[in-house]
Amino acid sequence: MIPDLDSTLLRTFVTVVEAGSVSNAAMALHLTQAAVSMPLRRLEDEEAC
């Protein structure tokens, strides 16, 4: 069974894809680049499980 993903992780991922880069997504989300990278890393970690 596939676990449910956190909506924040998905929103961050979609914003990065739509914005074309982590830095553009950070500006769109009003966050730092590090704050955008952390959820992306969590998403990668969840995929590995």
C-alpha positions in Angstrom: 0.0 0.0 0.0 1.3 3.4 -0.9 1.4 5.9 2.1 -0.4 9.2 1.8 2.0 12.1 1.1 2.0 15.3 3.0 0.2 18.0 1.0 3.0 20.5 1.9 5.6 18.2 0.2 3.4 18.0 -2.9 2.7 21.7 -3.0 6.4 22.4 -2.8 7.3 19.9 -5.5 4.6 21.3 -7.9 5.7 24.9 -7.3 9.3 23.9 -8.1 8.2 22.2 -11.3 6.0 25.1 -12.3 8.6 27.8 -11.4 11.4 26.0 -13.1 13.9 26.1 -10.2 14.2 25.9 -6.5 15.1 29.6 -6.2 12.1 30.7 -8.3 9.9 28.4 -6.2 11.3 29.9 -3.0 10.4 33.4 -4.2 6.9 32.2 -5.1 6.4 30.5 -1.7 8.0 33.4 0.2 10.6 31.0 1.7 14.4 30.6 1.6 15.9 28.1 -0.9 16.9 25.9 2.1 13.3 25.9 3.3 12.2 24.7 -0.2 15.0 22.1 -0.4 14.1 20.4 2.9 10.6 19.2 1.8 12.1 18.0 -1.5 14.6 15.9 0.4 11.8 14.5 2.6 9.9 13.6 -0.6 12.9 11.8 -2.0 13.3 10.0 1.3 9.7 8.9 1.3 10.1 7.6 -2.2 13.1 5.4 -1.2 11.0 3.6 1.4 
